[in-house]
Amino acid sequence: MSIIETFGETLPGMMIESVVDPNDPDQLLLHTWNGRAATTSRVEHRGKSYISKKRTDGLVQSVRFAGPSSPYGSTPKLVSSLRDLLCEHAHLQPEVSELLVAFVLATWFSDGMLVAPVLHLFGPNK
């Protein structure tokens, strides 16, 4: 079986991404999604074994990897949690944060779109 070091892959029926190991922040784990369930474990697919690349010197040291995913309850709970997070930490009005939440959710489905969602941010000139 061949071994492939990776930070992430899109395979038939499965997506793989690197996440921070909750027990050792200097290490990465592979997190998979098969369309129904997320798992963080060793990945073997079609005769290949996938392992996470190491966090060595260089640009990868500057990347902030997320931790493994966790259940969010329901879609309305997820949406309100995202909206509240933007209102509280980005100091946005609820109407603006709701638009940003819609954008975030749209990016999750960009693989099914002809053109990926684009966000243009404008602010005051100072």
Order of alpha helices (4+ residues) and beta strands (2+ residues): beta-beta-beta-beta-beta-beta-beta-alpha-alpha
